Amino acid sequence: MPPSSNGSTLATLRTLECANADPSSQFADSTFLCSSLKEELKAEREKRRKDDVCARLAEHEVGFLKVLVVSYQAEESGMDELKVDELGGRPDGG
């Protein structure tokens, strides 16, 4: 075998060794990436769940405040009627 042929065979062998090592490395990288993405997805789902809970609480609070405003308005309306009655049925007191 000529020396150049031996060098080229050795280079081919090294290339094949690197190619065979690369899939293992790619598999490890892919496994790590998959695990990372699963953790990220889990965190995003938890964040969404918390956001949903906050939204439901806010909707409940808005409903409560609307009822409170209606109650306040009814009370104010009743007070205005009492004032009119106290003044003799006329808003100007005359």
C-alpha positions, -999 to +999 in steps of 0.1 A: +000+000+000+014+034-009+018+059+019-008+082+005-034+054+004-027+046+040-032+083+049-064+085+030-077+053+047-067+067+081-086+099+073-116+080+061-115+059+093-113+090+115-142+106+095-163+074+101-154+074+138-166+110+141-197+102+121-205+073+144-198+094+175-220+122+162-253+104+163-247+095+200-240+132+207-270+143+187-292+118+206-279+132+239-285+167+227-320+158+215-328+141+248-317+172+267-336+195+244-367+173+248-365+174+286-360+212+285-390+217+263-411+194+285-402+215+316-409+247+297-443+234+286-451+224+322-441+259+334-463+275+307-493+253+316-489+263+353-487+300+344-518+296+322-537+279+351-528+307+374-539+333+348-572+315+345-577+315+382-569+353+384-593+360+355-621+341+372-615+360+405-615+393+386-648+384+369-663+375+403-651+408+417-665+428+388-699+411+393-698+419+430-689+456+424-717+459+398-742+446+424-727+470+450-732+500+426-768+490+419-774+487+456-758+521+463-779+537+435-811+522+449-802+535+484-794+570+470-827+570+451-845+560+483-828+588+502-838+613+476-874+602+479-872+607+517-859+642+513-887+651+490-912+637+514-896+656+543-899+689+523-936+685+519-936+667+486-919+695+467-882+695+458-879+733+464-894+731+499-922+755+492 
